[in-house]
Amino acid sequence: MPLNKEPLIKLTQVTQQFTSNESEVTILNQLDLSMYDGEFVSVVGPSGCGKSTLLNLIAGFLMPTSGSIKMRHQLITSPDKTRGVVFQSPTLYPWLSVEQNIAYGPKRQKLPINEINEKVKLLVEQVGLIGSEKKYPFELSGGMKQRVSIARAMVNEPELLLMDEPFSALDAITRRNMQGLLRSLWKENHQSIFMITHDIEEALKLSTRVLVFPKNKPGELKEYPFNFTEKIAQDSTYEPDTDEVFQQNKLLLLNDIM
Ligand SMILES: Nc1ncnc2c1ncn2[C@@H]1O[C@H](COP(=O)(O)OP(=O)(O)OP(=O)(O)O)[C@@H](O)[C@H]1O
């Protein structure tokens, strides 16, 4: 972890409690966490451990019970366009075409039309939707819809992309393709990414750091730095499924969670 750099995101002593059946439940307990520019951080953990809560706090959808969350020293108090969010189910406007969906944010910001067209063209290319620009959401597969969602989030050039189980509704092959796409976007655009996933392999294959909510320590986080994503990007012959180190780390994470 870079010690000499300023964090992009900094959580200090963040506690999140919710009321359930008239009693307080602590979901996150005095959590300290820093994330740096260019990192790809994944979060894994058992169902209900607080993964989405953590993402919602960083997005600004939720305020912590106590503690602070800052982005470049500024307290996060509401969602804004410096943090783009991609959800599990694509949230596209059904009456707008692919290119109109992507252009929606920049149009609202009243950016010059030439600039919007350029951004949309570049993103359509980057997410692999050339030829589908004029299609409407009902004409797209699940994977294509999620490609539009990612483009829609990235068109605003967010400093941080937050993804809540973005591929969990997709079939295995589409998912693998989307993982490759996301790795390329991360590398080409030097994008910082914070992703929640249920899939330990996905976390290991994509991230530079994995945060785990261990099963026996509710509210706490454990961290592991990894470099498999760089290996996969640089060496097309590298096969994690036959790499002993990869498999050992997978077991390590599984033991933490299950
Ligand atoms: N707004 C809320 N009010 C009350 N309880 C909440 C609220 N949001 C989340 N919770 C509770 O907090 C806990 C953590 O929820 P969260 O959605 O963060 O878990 P998760 O790890 O993302 O789960 P999953 O993997 O199943 O999606 C759950 O018990 C949930 O019911």
The ligand as an ORCA input file, in Angstrom:
! r2SCAN-3c Opt
* xyz 0 1
  N     -31.522      0.682      6.041
  C     -31.450     -0.396      6.843
  N     -32.217     -0.502      7.950
  C     -32.128     -1.569      8.762
  N     -31.293     -2.614      8.554
  C     -30.520     -2.562      7.459
  C     -30.553     -1.472      6.547
  N     -29.661     -1.711      5.560
  C     -29.102     -2.891      5.827
  N     -29.608     -3.409      6.965
  C     -29.211     -4.674      7.589
  O     -27.797     -4.641      7.753
  C     -27.233     -5.913      7.494
  C     -26.186     -5.800      6.424
  O     -26.830     -5.518      5.187
  P     -26.015     -5.386      3.821
  O     -27.015     -5.222      2.744
  O     -24.977     -4.358      3.961
  O     -25.329     -6.824      3.759
  P     -24.562     -7.516      2.550
  O     -23.290     -8.047      3.107
  O     -24.447     -6.600      1.389
  O     -25.546     -8.714      2.219
  P     -25.778     -9.582      0.876
  O     -24.474    -10.257      0.592
  O     -26.833    -10.557      1.266
  O     -26.185     -8.621     -0.196
  C     -28.396     -6.831      7.137
  O     -28.758     -7.538      8.280
  C     -29.487     -5.877      6.715
  O     -30.759     -6.410      7.000
*
